[in-house]
Amino acid sequence: MITTKLKHAALLAALSLALTGCFSGSPNPRTDGGGDGGGPTEPTDPVVVAPEQPEALAVVVNGNIVDAGTLNVLESATVSFRENGAASDSVATVNGEPVTQITVEEGSFSFTLRDGASPDVVRLLVTADGYFPKAFNIDFTSGEAEIESLLTLVAQAGDDVAVDSAEDDVTDATTGAAITATADSANAGAEATVPAGTQLRDSAGNAVTGTSVTLNVGAINPQSNSSGSAIPDGLSSGVDGQVAVPVGVVDVTMRDNEGTNIKSFSNPINVSMRLPASTLGPNGVDPIETGDEFQLSSFDEETGEWAIEDTNAVVGALNGAGTAYTASFETDHLTLFSATASSAVCTSAFLANNSGDTGGIGGYVLFKSSTGNTAQRLPRPFTSFTIPSIQLQRAGVSATGQAEVSVIDPLGGIWYESDGLVQICGGTLNARLVNPLATTFDEAVTVTAVCSNDDDVRTNVANAEVKYRETGSGSIRATARGVSGEVGSYQLVGLNADTDSYTVSVNPRLEGVAPFTQTITPDGEDETIEFNITCPTVTGTGTGGG
């Protein structure tokens, strides 16, 4: 649990009040006939004191999980914390409770590190119904006290996505006939077939007990910038001067009617993915052709790690329309697979300059490409910033890496969008940021604890978790930062003057007080948010004077 320190001034004042008269010079008549003084005094009434303040967190990560296409937050998602392929033992809630997994409602979450934990990287495995799973790396090596993270997931729907499912009965965990799911759309395609007579097993290698199963296949257009949002971090981090560039992605899952995920098989199953005819070959230079073999990697959704498969994805014949090839492979397990080509790693930094509004409210710069998507926190204010080459290498950016670039504020408002692709490796972006809102206000809210057992006793609460967004919207929640020199005061920036209200979410981080919300009016006037708490009491007793 979080340790706290009592407010010494309040304690001393309370003790002073409680002990007044207990050691005064006035004689206390004895009741036993033994003379004046020395008799016990009556205790004073208990004195209510202000609640203990939560300690400041050494580091806190504030995240939002959003739809890659709309940037609206997801209603529900699950985040699992991983280190070195196992559950992380470094993570705690902001209230100090150790966790390895959390359920995120309405897209927003926060966490900190446990006492004594000092990981370089914690990997977040994020899953949500109707979305491709993805892993994100949170880097703690910068020493930042506040880390803002925007996590984008791709919906299993849309023009650049193809999905299909097939259901069939099984006997004694074994297929009676082949089960095939074929995902096909104008821009994406994949297929998976489980042969007849195949035993279906769970993650522990045990035969499943269900009587029917559903096979699901999902594919993404490998040349769409949406595909990058579906590729979990860690596929490539620049090894031996090369990066693995994804050319095709297919997600294959299977579940029985009892809800058990099927992860392996007694016999290999067949999987294929469609690759556009314009795809470059395995060396990243020559055009693709029949017989090419792409390295195949699989993403383990249990550990959050990528692994290179023993088999390759082999390119078949060009289709009759001359538009696509099919790359096929066999596997004995199910997960998300990526066929990759090799390319030289990026060795030059990326520079961004801003000649427009300074964007003093912060926000993110978003990079979207077919090989990977990432969100970089903006400095406050933003006039220029550099992403070092080592950071680009860790993100798997190649020497020819390009991406669409956009800049959004902490609430999701778009300030800039590039006109097409921008060179990332060694490139320079000269942007002109424009605030999308006509009129905005900044306001401070003061979070005040009021003692329910004596409402004359109150205190402003420092180190609370305060977030806000437009009421009724699905937008990102921004984190309010504490106002320097003002205990318990938090700054809300960039409020839309044309909006009726904002909902402020408050976690006071005080024992016995649950997180709560309150609405405010964006009018530029500072406001106070009060909540009740049962406060501690102090009672003094004495032995009398002589």
NUBA-845005 format. One record per residue (C-alpha): x negated, y negated, z negated; residue in three letters; residue number from 1. Coordinates in steps of 0.2 Angstrom, whole numbers, m for minus. Example, Ala and Ser with C-alpha at 12.3 -4.5 7.8 and 13.67 -1.06 7.14 Angstrom:
residues 2
       u       v       w   res     n
     m62      22     m39   Ala     1
     m68       5     m36   Ser     2
***
This chain:
residues 546
       u       v       w   res     n
       0       0       0   Met     1
      m5     m18       2   Ile     2
     m14     m25     m14   Thr     3
      m9     m43     m19   Thr     4
     m15     m56     m31   Lys     5
      m4     m64     m44   Leu     6
      m3     m83     m42   Lys     7
     m13     m88     m57   His     8
      m6    m105     m59   Ala     9
      12     m99     m60   Ala    10
       7     m85     m73   Leu    11
      m2     m98     m84   Leu    12
      13    m109     m83   Ala    13
      24     m95     m87   Ala    14
      14     m89    m102   Leu    15
      12    m107    m109   Ser    16
      31    m109    m109   Leu    17
      34     m92    m116   Ala    18
      22     m94    m131   Leu    19
      26    m112    m135   Thr    20
      31    m112    m154   Gly    21
      23     m95    m157   Cys    22
       7    m102    m163   Phe    23
      13    m120    m169   Ser    24
       9    m127    m185   Gly    25
      27    m127    m192   Ser    26
      29    m115    m206   Pro    27
      39    m100    m203   Asn    28
      49     m94    m219   Pro    29
      46     m76    m224   Arg    30
      62     m66    m227   Thr    31
      53     m54    m239   Asp    32
      50     m67    m252   Gly    33
      31     m67    m249   Gly    34
      30     m85    m245   Gly    35
      29     m96    m230   Asp    36
      21     m91    m213   Gly    37
      16     m74    m207   Gly    38
      34     m68    m203   Gly    39
      37     m61    m185   Pro    40
      44     m74    m173   Thr    41
      59     m71    m161   Glu    42
      54     m69    m143   Pro    43
      58     m82    m131   Thr    44
      69     m80    m116   Asp    45
      60     m71    m101   Pro    46
      53     m83     m89   Val    47
      55     m80     m70   Val    48
      39     m82     m60   Val    49
      36     m83     m41   Ala    50
      33     m67     m32   Pro    51
      16     m62     m28   Glu    52
       9     m68     m11   Gln    53
       4     m55       2   Pro    54
     m14     m55       7   Glu    55
     m20     m60      24   Ala    56
     m23     m46      36   Leu    57
     m41     m44      42   Ala    58
     m34     m40      59   Val    59
     m17     m38      67   Val    60
     m11     m32      84   Val    61
       6     m39      90   Asn    62
      13     m30     105   Gly    63
      27     m31     117   Asn    64
      33     m16     128   Ile    65
      40     m22     144   Val    66
      47     m16     161   Asp    67
      33     m19     174   Ala    68
      46     m26     186   Gly    69
      57     m38     176   Thr    70
      45     m41     161   Leu    71
      60     m38     150   Asn    72
      57     m29     134   Val    73
      62     m10     132   Leu    74
      76      m7     120   Glu    75
      67       8     113   Ser    76
      50      16     115   Ala    77
      38      27     105   Thr    78
      20      23     102   Val    79
       8      36      96   Ser    80
     m10      31      90   Phe    81
     m25      41      96   Arg    82
     m43      41      94   Glu    83
     m55      53     102   Asn    84
     m40      64     108   Gly    85
     m33      66      91   Ala    86
     m20      57      80   Ala    87
     m29      41      74   Ser    88
     m32      39      55   Asp    89
     m36      21      57   Ser    90
     m19      13      59   Val    91
      m6       6      46   Ala    92
       9      m5      47   Thr    93
       8     m23      42   Val    94
      15     m18      25   Asn    95
       0      m6      23   Gly    96
       9      11      26   Glu    97
      m2      23      36   Pro    98
       5      29      52   Val    99
       1      39      67   Thr   100
      17      35      77   Gln   101
      30      22      77   Ile   102
      47      20      85   Thr   103
      49       2      93   Val   104
      66      m6      94   Glu   105
      69     m21     106   Glu   106
      51     m20     112   Gly   107
      41     m29      99   Ser   108
      29     m21      86   Phe   109
      14     m25      75   Ser   110
       1     m15      66   Phe   111
     m15     m17      57   Thr   112
     m30      m6      52   Leu   113
     m31       4      36   Arg   114
     m43      m1      22   Asp   115
     m61       4      27   Gly   116
     m56       8      45   Ala   117
     m67       1      59   Ser   118
     m63       9      76   Pro   119
     m70       2      92   Asp   120
     m55       7     102   Val   121
     m38      14      97   Val   122
     m28      21     112   Arg   123
      m9      18     112   Leu   124
       2      32     120   Leu   125
      18      24     125   Val   126
      33      34     131   Thr   127
      51      28     134   Ala   128
      66      37     142   Asp   129
      67      33     161   Gly   130
      49      27     162   Tyr   131
      33      34     167   Phe   132
      22      37     151   Pro   133
       6      27     149   Lys   134
      m9      24     138   Ala   135
     m16       8     133   Phe   136
     m33       4     125   Asn   137
     m34      m9     111   Ile   138
     m52     m15     109   Asp   139
     m57     m21      92   Phe   140
     m75     m25      96   Thr   141
     m72     m43      99   Ser   142
     m69     m47      80   Gly   143
     m52     m56      84   Glu   144
     m41     m57      69   Ala   145
     m25     m58      80   Glu   146
     m24     m47      95   Ile   147
      m9     m50     107   Glu   148
      m5     m36     119   Ser   149
       8     m34     133   Leu   150
      11     m16     138   Leu   151
      20     m13     155   Thr   152
      29       3     160   Leu   153
      36       8     177   Val   154
      54      13     178   Ala   155
      57      29     187   Gln   156
      68      20     199   Ala   157
      67       8     213   Gly   158
      61       7     231   Asp   159
      43      12     227   Asp   160
      48      27     217   Val   161
      55      44     220   Ala   162
      62      56     207   Val   163
      71      73     208   Asp   164
      76      87     196   Ser   165
      81     105     198   Ala   166
      90     116     185   Glu   167
      91     135     184   Asp   168
      93     149     171   Asp   169
      79     159     164   Val   170
      78     176     155   Thr   171
      66     180     142   Asp   172
      57     163     146   Ala   173
      54     170     164   Thr   174
      61     163     180   Thr   175
      72     174     191   Gly   176
      70     164     206   Ala   177
      58     150     212   Ala   178
      63     133     205   Ile   179
      59     118     217   Thr   180
      61      99     214   Ala   181
      58      88     229   Thr   182
      57      69     226   Ala   183
      58      59     242   Asp   184
      61      41     246   Ser   185
      56      29     260   Ala   186
      40      25     251   Asn   187
      35      39     240   Ala   188
      37      58     239   Gly   189
      31      73     229   Ala   190
      37      91     226   Glu   191
      34     105     213   Ala   192
      38     123     214   Thr   193
      38     136     200   Val   194
      37     153     207   Pro   195
      49     168     203   Ala   196
      43     179     189   Gly   197
      34     165     180   Thr   198
      34     165     161   Gln   199
      37     147     154   Leu   200
      27     142     138   Arg   201
      26     128     126   Asp   202
      11     117     121   Ser   203
       5     131     109   Ala   204
       6     144     122   Gly   205
      21     152     116   Asn   206
      36     158     127   Ala   207
      50     146     126   Val   208
      67     152     119   Thr   209
      79     142     130   Gly   210
      91     151     142   Thr   211
      90     137     156   Ser   212
      77     124     161   Val   213
      76     108     171   Thr   214
      61     104     182   Leu   215
      57      85     185   Asn   216
      46      77     198   Val   217
      42      59     199   Gly   218
      31      50     212   Ala   219
      26      32     215   Ile   220
      21      24     232   Asn   221
       2      24     230   Pro   222
      m1       8     239   Gln   223
      12      m2     229   Ser   224
       6     m13     216   Asn   225
      19      m5     205   Ser   226
       9      11     204   Ser   227
      m5       3     194   Gly   228
       7       0     180   Ser   229
      10      19     179   Ala   230
      m8      24     178   Ile   231
     m13      26     160   Pro   232
     m29      18     154   Asp   233
     m45      28     154   Gly   234
     m44      36     172   Leu   235
     m61      28     176   Ser   236
     m73      17     167   Ser   237
     m87      16     179   Gly   238
     m98      31     177   Val   239
    m115      32     187   Asp   240
    m111      16     196   Gly   241
     m94      24     203   Gln   242
     m76      22     198   Val   243
     m62      34     202   Ala   244
     m49      25     213   Val   245
     m31      33     212   Pro   246
     m24      37     229   Val   247
      m9      47     223   Gly   248
       1      50     207   Val   249
      14      63     203   Val   250
      22      66     186   Asp   251
      29      84     183   Val   252
      38      89     167   Thr   253
      49     103     162   Met   254
      61     106     147   Arg   255
      72     120     142   Asp   256
      90     118     135   Asn   257
      84     118     117   Glu   258
      73     102     120   Gly   259
      56     111     121   Thr   260
      44     104     133   Asn   261
      36     117     144   Ile   262
      17     114     146   Lys   263
      10     130     154   Ser   264
      14     145     164   Phe   265
       9     163     167   Ser   266
       6     160     185   Asn   267
       0     144     194   Pro   268
      14     133     201   Ile   269
      13     122     217   Asn   270
      13     103     217   Val   271
      11      91     232   Ser   272
      11      72     234   Met   273
      13      62     249   Arg   274
      m1      50     255   Leu   275
       1      36     267   Pro   276
      m9      39     284   Ala   277
     m19      22     280   Ser   278
     m26      30     264   Thr   279
     m45      31     264   Leu   280
     m54      47     262   Gly   281
     m62      54     246   Pro   282
     m78      44     249   Asn   283
     m67      28     249   Gly   284
     m74      23     266   Val   285
     m69      34     280   Asp   286
     m50      37     285   Pro   287
     m41      51     277   Ile   288
     m40      67     288   Glu   289
     m33      85     286   Thr   290
     m44      96     276   Gly   291
     m51      82     264   Asp   292
     m51      86     246   Glu   293
     m48      73     233   Phe   294
     m54      75     215   Gln   295
     m39      79     204   Leu   296
     m37      72     186   Ser   297
     m23      76     173   Ser   298
     m17      65     159   Phe   299
     m13      74     143   Asp   300
       2      66     135   Glu   301
      m2      74     118   Glu   302
     m20      68     116   Thr   303
     m19      52     127   Gly   304
     m34      58     137   Glu   305
     m38      61     155   Trp   306
     m47      77     161   Ala   307
     m54      82     178   Ile   308
     m45      97     185   Glu   309
     m55     113     191   Asp   310
     m45     112     207   Thr   311
     m44      98     220   Asn   312
     m29      91     230   Ala   313
     m31      97     248   Val   314
     m25      86     262   Val   315
     m13      95     274   Gly   316
      m7      90     292   Ala   317
      m1      73     297   Leu   318
      18      73     297   Asn   319
      28      72     314   Gly   320
      30      53     312   Ala   321
      12      50     310   Gly   322
      15      40     294   Thr   323
       9      52     280   Ala   324
      m1      67     274   Tyr   325
       3      79     260   Thr   326
     m10      83     247   Ala   327
      m7     100     238   Ser   328
     m14     109     223   Phe   329
     m10     123     211   Glu   330
     m10     121     192   Thr   331
      m5     131     177   Asp   332
       1     116     166   His   333
      12     101     168   Leu   334
       8      83     165   Thr   335
       4      67     176   Leu   336
      m8      70     189   Phe   337
     m19      58     200   Ser   338
     m29      62     215   Ala   339
     m44      50     216   Thr   340
     m57      43     228   Ala   341
     m74      37     224   Ser   342
     m79      19     225   Ser   343
     m94       8     219   Ala   344
     m90       0     202   Val   345
     m88     m19     200   Cys   346
    m104     m28     194   Thr   347
     m99     m46     194   Ser   348
     m88     m56     183   Ala   349
     m71     m64     187   Phe   350
     m68     m83     184   Leu   351
     m51     m92     183   Ala   352
     m49    m111     183   Asn   353
     m33    m121     180   Asn   354
     m30    m138     187   Ser   355
     m12    m140     181   Gly   356
      m4    m139     164   Asp   357
     m16    m133     151   Thr   358
      m4    m120     144   Gly   359
      m9    m124     126   Gly   360
       5    m112     120   Ile   361
      m6     m97     126   Gly   362
       1     m82     135   Gly   363
      m6     m69     147   Tyr   364
     m14     m68     164   Val   365
      m7     m52     173   Leu   366
     m16     m42     186   Phe   367
      m6     m30     197   Lys   368
     m14     m18     209   Ser   369
     m11      m1     216   Ser   370
     m26       5     206   Thr   371
     m22      m2     189   Gly   372
     m13     m16     180   Asn   373
     m19     m25     165   Thr   374
     m14     m41     154   Ala   375
     m27     m52     148   Gln   376
     m24     m64     134   Arg   377
     m26     m83     139   Leu   378
     m36     m95     128   Pro   379
     m27    m110     120   Arg   380
     m28    m121     130   Pro   381
     m32    m114     146   Phe   382
     m43    m124     158   Thr   383
     m55    m109     163   Ser   384
     m60     m92     157   Phe   385
     m71     m78     162   Thr   386
     m69     m59     162   Ile   387
     m86     m51     160   Pro   388
     m91     m37     172   Ser   389
     m93     m25     158   Ile   390
     m75     m28     154   Gln   391
     m70     m25     172   Leu   392
     m80      m9     173   Gln   393
     m71      m2     157   Arg   394
     m55      m6     166   Ala   395
     m60       4     181   Gly   396
     m61     m11     193   Val   397
     m71      m7     209   Ser   398
     m83     m18     219   Ala   399
     m69     m22     231   Thr   400
     m55     m23     218   Gly   401
     m41     m35     222   Gln   402
     m25     m39     213   Ala   403
     m10     m50     212   Glu   404
     m12     m62     198   Val   405
       2     m71     188   Ser   406
       1     m81     172   Val   407
      16     m81     159   Ile   408
      18     m89     143   Asp   409
      21     m80     126   Pro   410
      40     m79     130   Leu   411
      38     m72     147   Gly   412
      40     m88     157   Gly   413
      31     m88     174   Ile   414
      18    m103     176   Trp   415
       9     m96     191   Tyr   416
       9     m82     204   Glu   417
      m4     m79     217   Ser   418
       0     m79     235   Asp   419
      m5     m61     239   Gly   420
     m20     m52     233   Leu   421
     m35     m61     224   Val   422
     m53     m54     224   Gln   423
     m56     m49     206   Ile   424
     m74     m42     206   Cys   425
     m85     m57     208   Gly   426
     m70     m68     213   Gly   427
     m64     m85     207   Thr   428
     m46     m90     205   Leu   429
     m41    m108     206   Asn   430
     m24    m109     199   Ala   431
     m12    m124     195   Arg   432
      m1    m120     181   Leu   433
      16    m127     180   Val   434
      28    m126     166   Asn   435
      44    m118     172   Pro   436
      55    m127     159   Leu   437
      60    m145     161   Ala   438
      59    m150     143   Thr   439
      52    m140     128   Thr   440
      50    m142     110   Phe   441
      38    m136      97   Asp   442
      45    m133      79   Glu   443
      38    m127      63   Ala   444
      48    m116      51   Val   445
      44    m114      33   Thr   446
      48     m97      26   Val   447
      53     m98       8   Thr   448
      57     m85      m5   Ala   449
      70     m90     m18   Val   450
      71     m80     m34   Cys   451
      89     m72     m35   Ser   452
      87     m72     m54   Asn   453
      83     m90     m55   Asp   454
      85    m100     m39   Asp   455
      75    m115     m46   Asp   456
      60    m104     m44   Val   457
      54    m103     m26   Arg   458
      39    m102     m16   Thr   459
      33    m104       2   Asn   460
      27     m87       9   Val   461
      10     m86      17   Ala   462
       4     m72      29   Asn   463
      22     m67      34   Ala   464
      25     m59      51   Glu   465
      36     m72      61   Val   466
      41     m69      79   Lys   467
      54     m77      90   Tyr   468
      63     m77     107   Arg   469
      79     m84     115   Glu   470
      95     m78     107   Thr   471
     103     m64     117   Gly   472
      89     m63     129   Ser   473
      78     m48     133   Gly   474
      62     m58     134   Ser   475
      46     m55     126   Ile   476
      45     m60     107   Arg   477
      31     m73     104   Ala   478
      21     m73      88   Thr   479
      22     m89      77   Ala   480
       5     m94      70   Arg   481
       3    m101      53   Gly   482
       1    m120      53   Val   483
     m16    m125      46   Ser   484
     m15    m132      29   Gly   485
       3    m129      27   Glu   486
       7    m113      16   Val   487
      21    m103      23   Gly   488
      24    m114      38   Ser   489
      24    m106      56   Tyr   490
      23    m115      73   Gln   491
      36    m110      86   Leu   492
      30    m117     103   Val   493
      37    m120     120   Gly   494
      56    m119     115   Leu   495
      68    m122     129   Asn   496
      78    m138     125   Ala   497
      92    m132     136   Asp   498
      94    m116     126   Thr   499
     107    m115     112   Asp   500
      97    m105      99   Ser   501
      82     m94      96   Tyr   502
      82     m79      85   Thr   503
      67     m79      72   Val   504
      62     m62      66   Ser   505
      54     m63      49   Val   506
      44     m49      39   Asn   507
      39     m57      23   Pro   508
      28     m42      19   Arg   509
      34     m43       1   Leu   510
      39     m27      m9   Glu   511
      58     m25      m9   Gly   512
      62     m37       5   Val   513
      66     m29      22   Ala   514
      63     m39      38   Pro   515
      77     m50      43   Phe   516
      82     m62      57   Thr   517
      89     m80      57   Gln   518
      94     m92      72   Thr   519
      87    m109      74   Ile   520
      91    m124      85   Thr   521
      78    m129      98   Pro   522
      79    m148      94   Asp   523
      61    m152      88   Gly   524
      66    m153      70   Glu   525
      57    m142      58   Asp   526
      67    m130      48   Glu   527
      67    m119      33   Thr   528
      71    m101      32   Ile   529
      75     m95      15   Glu   530
      78     m77       8   Phe   531
      82     m70      m9   Asn   532
      71     m59     m19   Ile   533
      71     m52     m37   Thr   534
      57     m60     m45   Cys   535
      46     m54     m60   Pro   536
      48     m61     m77   Thr   537
      36     m64     m91   Val   538
      40     m64    m110   Thr   539
      29     m70    m124   Gly   540
      29     m65    m142   Thr   541
      19     m71    m157   Gly   542
      15     m66    m175   Thr   543
      17     m83    m183   Gly   544
       4     m95    m191   Gly   545
      m2     m96    m209   Gly   546
***
